[in-house]
Amino acid sequence: MNIDLKVGAIRQYGTQGQLSRVAKISESRLSYLVRGYAEPTPKEREALKKALGADYFESQPPVGRLS
């Protein structure tokens, strides 16, 4: 899980949904990114950097799906 991304979304926008609208990323895709199930595309990474003012994917590698 990308805790930094989740916390950044909540601190700055109140919900992941609001961040997804600002960054123009679907809520389901943003959820996958937060959970670490997927890596952001360069376009998504740039949109999130602009929306949050930082790169929240450099601090933690994705965990992947836990079974």
Secondary structure, DSSP 4 states (H G I P E B T S, - for coil): --HHHHHHHHHHHSSHHHHHHHHT--HHHHHHHHHTSSPPPHHHHHHHHHHHSS-TTSSS-------
